[in-house]
Amino acid sequence: MEITVENIKCGGCAGSINKKLASTFNTKNIKVDIKKGIVSIDLDDGRKPEVVKILLGLGYPEVDSVRGIGSAKAKAKSFVSCAIGKINQ
């Protein structure tokens, strides 16, 4: 499945996303396209709500799914996830 998300800026962001999804879903078949903001994971489409919830928790909401204060919160979370991802590289 592919999910287009907001706030992906760098390899640190991608690293945090990869680590969380890999540990949660026990798969290594994850790809993050930083330029396009697309997260690809080899899971059944029925699990999309779970993946979207995890990405939102990391600060990477699905495009057009949050607005206003929710968007600001997601952006703040993404900065933290990005920094953690950079440290773990």
C-alpha positions as CSV (number, residue, x, y, z in Angstrom):
1,M,0.0,0.0,0.0
2,E,1.1,3.6,-0.5
3,I,0.1,6.5,1.7
4,T,1.0,10.1,0.8
5,V,1.9,12.0,4.0
6,E,2.9,15.5,5.0
7,N,6.0,16.8,6.8
8,I,8.6,14.3,5.5
9,K,11.7,16.4,5.0
10,C,14.8,14.2,5.2
11,G,16.5,10.9,6.0
12,G,15.8,11.4,9.7
13,C,12.1,11.5,9.0
14,A,12.3,8.4,6.8
15,G,14.4,6.6,9.4
16,S,11.8,7.2,12.2
17,I,9.0,6.0,9.9
18,N,10.9,2.9,8.8
19,K,11.9,1.9,12.4
20,K,8.3,2.4,13.8
21,L,6.5,0.6,10.9
22,A,9.1,-2.2,10.8
23,S,8.8,-2.9,14.5
24,T,5.0,-2.6,14.6
25,F,4.2,-4.7,11.6
26,N,7.3,-7.0,11.6
27,T,8.2,-6.2,8.0
28,K,11.2,-4.8,6.3
29,N,9.3,-4.1,3.1
30,I,9.0,-0.4,3.7
31,K,10.0,2.4,1.4
32,V,9.8,6.2,2.1
33,D,10.0,8.5,-0.9
34,I,11.2,11.8,0.7
35,K,10.6,14.0,-2.3
36,K,7.1,12.8,-3.0
37,G,6.1,12.2,0.6
38,I,5.0,8.6,-0.1
39,V,5.3,5.8,2.4
40,S,5.0,2.3,0.8
41,I,4.6,-0.8,3.0
42,D,3.9,-4.3,2.0
43,L,0.7,-4.9,3.9
44,D,-2.9,-5.7,3.0
45,D,-4.9,-2.5,2.3
46,G,-7.3,-3.4,5.1
47,R,-4.5,-2.4,7.6
48,K,-4.3,1.1,6.2
49,P,-6.2,2.7,9.2
50,E,-3.6,1.2,11.5
51,V,-0.7,2.5,9.4
52,V,-2.3,6.0,9.0
53,K,-2.8,6.2,12.8
54,I,0.9,5.3,13.5
55,L,2.1,7.8,10.9
56,L,-0.1,10.5,12.5
57,G,1.3,9.7,15.9
58,L,4.8,10.3,14.5
59,G,3.8,13.6,13.0
60,Y,3.3,12.5,9.4
61,P,-0.5,12.7,8.7
62,E,-2.0,11.5,5.5
63,V,-2.3,14.5,3.1
64,D,-5.4,16.6,3.8
65,S,-6.4,14.6,6.9
66,V,-5.6,17.2,9.5
67,R,-6.1,21.0,9.5
68,G,-5.6,23.9,11.9
69,I,-4.3,23.0,15.3
70,G,-4.1,19.4,14.4
71,S,-1.8,20.3,11.5
72,A,0.4,22.4,13.8
73,K,0.6,19.5,16.4
74,A,1.6,17.0,13.6
75,K,4.3,19.4,12.4
76,A,5.7,19.7,15.9
77,K,5.7,15.9,16.3
78,S,7.4,15.5,13.0
79,F,10.3,17.7,14.1
80,V,10.8,15.4,17.1
81,S,10.6,12.2,15.0
82,C,13.0,13.7,12.5
83,A,15.5,14.5,15.2
84,I,15.3,11.1,16.8
85,G,15.7,9.5,13.3
86,K,18.8,11.6,12.7
87,I,20.3,10.5,16.1
88,N,19.6,6.8,15.3
89,Q,21.3,6.9,11.9
